[in-house]
Amino acid sequence: MILTLPVLFLLLKLPMAWGELSKEEYSVYAVLLKTWASRNYVVQAETRDAVLTRDFHGAIQFLRRELQKQKPLVTLPDDLAVSYKQVYGQSVPLEPSRLGVPAARMVSRADVEHFMQTWDDFEKGYPGATTIITMSRVGFNKDETKALVSMSQYCGGLCGEAAYVILEKVGRKWVARARVIALYW
């Protein structure tokens, strides 16, 4: 059997499509956690659309409108939006040791849903923690120099927010370029 280069490339990318997170995704998660997470947080143990998007096209239009207001101007390339659309809703387990933050504490999706109803149980189960962080899979543009991810922070009751974050690779490091809050509660 002779494999053409495009078929070989697809085969090499299959583990990612099946749910394995890349080194680049973990690098993006590390930036998010170090930049925006409170010091006392736990991380949902699997990826999830943190903005809870119901209308993807409308969400991308909203994001582009909000990015027009950013100084300096940040854009959302079409290939980045397409890549994000392919992965944002996927639930994939996170490996705490690869998040780039020491002693990251993890919580299951089922427990997150429970804690959203009874925050006292969260405080008992995770003494000192104040926030639950949820992150989506990361979409990348074709040359993997830009990334799009959603992230939410829930702090009990009507306390929390969800945002889209666009990052750019500068040298070998990811740098957050824009953060657009999609909802507060």
C-alpha positions in Angstrom: 0.0 0.0 0.0 1.4 3.4 -1.0 0.5 6.4 1.2 0.5 9.8 -0.3 1.8 12.7 1.9 -1.7 14.1 2.7 -2.9 10.6 3.8 0.3 10.1 5.9 -0.2 13.5 7.5 -3.8 12.7 8.3 -2.8 9.4 9.9 -0.2 11.2 12.0 -2.8 13.6 13.3 -5.4 10.9 14.2 -4.4 10.5 17.8 -5.2 14.2 18.4 -8.6 13.7 16.8 -9.3 10.8 19.0 -8.7 12.8 22.1 -5.0 12.9 22.9 -4.0 16.4 23.9 -0.8 17.9 22.3 2.2 19.4 24.0 1.1 22.8 22.5 -2.4 22.5 24.1 -0.8 21.9 27.5 1.5 24.9 26.9 -1.6 27.1 26.2 -3.3 25.7 29.4 -0.3 26.6 31.5 -0.4 30.2 30.2 -4.1 30.4 31.0 -3.7 29.1 34.5 -0.7 31.3 35.3 -2.3 34.4 33.9 -5.9 34.4 35.0 -6.6 31.7 37.5 -6.8 32.7 41.2 -4.2 31.1 43.4 -6.7 28.8 45.0 -8.3 26.9 42.2 -9.1 23.4 41.1 -9.3 22.3 37.4 -12.0 20.3 35.8 -10.3 17.0 35.0 -11.5 17.0 31.4 -11.9 19.6 28.6 -15.3 21.1 28.0 -16.7 24.0 26.0 -16.3 26.5 28.8 -18.6 29.1 27.3 -21.4 26.5 26.6 -21.8 27.6 23.0 -25.2 26.8 21.5 -24.7 28.8 18.2 -21.1 28.4 17.1 -21.5 30.8 14.1 -23.1 33.5 16.4 -20.3 33.0 18.9 -17.6 33.5 16.3 -19.4 36.7 15.0 -19.6 38.0 18.6 -16.0 37.2 19.2 -14.9 39.0 16.0 -17.0 42.1 16.9 -15.5 42.2 20.4 -12.0 41.8 19.0 -12.5 44.9 16.8 -12.7 46.9 20.1 -9.3 45.6 21.3 -6.3 47.8 21.4 -4.0 46.8 19.7 -6.3 45.1 17.2 -6.4 41.3 17.4 -7.9 39.3 14.6 -9.5 35.8 14.4 -8.2 34.1 11.2 -10.7 31.8 9.4 -8.4 28.8 9.8 -8.2 29.3 13.5 -12.0 29.5 13.8 -12.4 26.3 11.7 -9.9 24.5 13.9 -11.6 25.6 17.1 -14.9 24.5 15.7 -13.5 21.0 15.2 -12.4 20.6 18.9 -14.1 23.0 21.2 -16.8 20.6 22.4 -14.6 17.6 22.9 -14.3 16.2 26.4 -10.8 14.9 26.8 -9.0 14.0 30.1 -6.4 16.4 31.3 -3.1 15.1 32.8 -2.4 17.2 35.9 1.4 16.8 35.6 1.4 18.3 32.1 -0.6 21.5 33.0 2.6 23.4 33.9 1.5 24.4 37.4 2.7 22.6 40.5 0.3 20.5 42.5 -2.7 21.2 40.2 -5.8 19.8 41.9 -8.4 18.2 39.6 -12.2 17.7 39.9 -14.4 15.5 37.8 -17.1 17.0 35.5 -19.8 15.2 37.6 -18.4 16.8 40.7 -18.3 20.2 39.1 -22.0 19.9 38.2 -22.8 18.8 41.8 -20.8 21.7 43.3 -22.7 24.2 41.1 -25.7 23.1 43.0 -24.2 22.8 46.5 -21.1 25.0 46.9 -20.7 24.1 50.5 -19.7 20.5 49.4 -17.0 22.1 47.2 -15.6 24.1 50.1 -15.6 20.9 52.3 -14.0 18.7 49.6 -11.4 21.3 48.6 -10.4 23.3 51.7 -8.9 26.7 50.7 -10.0 26.5 47.1 -12.1 29.3 45.8 -12.6 28.6 42.1 -13.2 25.8 39.6 -11.5 26.3 36.3 -12.8 24.7 33.1 -11.0 24.9 29.7 -12.0 23.8 26.2 -9.8 22.0 23.7 -7.5 24.4 21.9 -7.9 25.3 18.2 -4.8 26.3 16.3 -4.3 28.1 13.0 -2.5 26.1 10.2 1.0 27.0 11.2 0.3 26.7 15.0 1.2 30.3 15.7 -2.2 31.4 17.0 -4.6 29.6 19.4 -8.2 29.9 20.5 -9.6 28.4 23.7 -12.5 29.0 26.1 -12.1 29.2 29.8 -14.5 29.6 32.7 -14.0 30.3 36.4 -16.8 29.4 38.8 -16.7 30.7 42.3 -20.0 29.6 43.8 -23.6 30.9 43.5 -23.8 33.7 41.0 -20.1 34.2 40.9 -18.2 33.3 37.7 -17.3 34.2 34.1 -16.6 32.5 30.8 -14.3 33.9 28.2 -12.6 33.2 24.9 -8.8 33.7 24.8 -6.6 34.2 21.7 -3.0 33.5 22.1 0.0 33.9 19.8 3.3 32.0 19.8 6.2 34.4 20.2 9.4 32.5 19.7 8.7 29.3 21.7 6.3 30.7 24.2 2.5 31.3 24.0 1.4 34.8 24.9 -2.2 35.8 25.5 -3.2 38.6 23.1 -6.9 39.0 23.8 -9.5 37.8 26.3 -13.2 38.4 25.5 -15.7 37.7 28.3 -18.7 35.9 26.8 -20.8 35.7 30.0 -20.9 36.6 33.7 -23.1 35.0 36.3 
